Amino acid sequence: MSCDRLVEVVAVHAQYLTVRPVAQTLCSACEQVGHCRSDWFRQKSPNRTFEIPVTDPISVNAGEVVTLSLGHHQLSELVIRVYAPILACLTVPIIVGQSQGWSEMSQAGAAVVGLSLGWVVSRHWSKSFQIRINR
């Protein structure tokens, strides 16, 4: 099962597509739960455009509507890639600080540094994610 999202191609570039979400009915995967799992994409930014990286040449033109597809396992993997490094890098310095008897300010400082490091790792790790584009 996959989660599909209709988007309008706003611009085509060599390395990425610029897209804008369009209104759509629920896909078969989302009908089971009664709401779209990717609805946040449209609700948070109805007129905002997004860049979708493209590794191979693609034959689409500006103005076309295409479908972005994510498999169920791909969606779960992306959530792990985005949140696991941030959570781990935030909590590990606090746990280490507690076990080593650091002051609260030292623990807080280490947690902020860890949070920043986790965010950088998360951004880098999730860039290599694959989204299927269907016409």
Secondary structure by P-SEA (a helix, b strand, c coil): cbbbbbbbbccccccbbbbbbbbbcccccccccccccccccccccccbbbbbbbcccccccccbbbbbbbcaaaaaaaaaaccaaaaaaacaaaaaaaaacccaaaaaaaaaaaaaaaaaaaaaaaccbbbbbcc
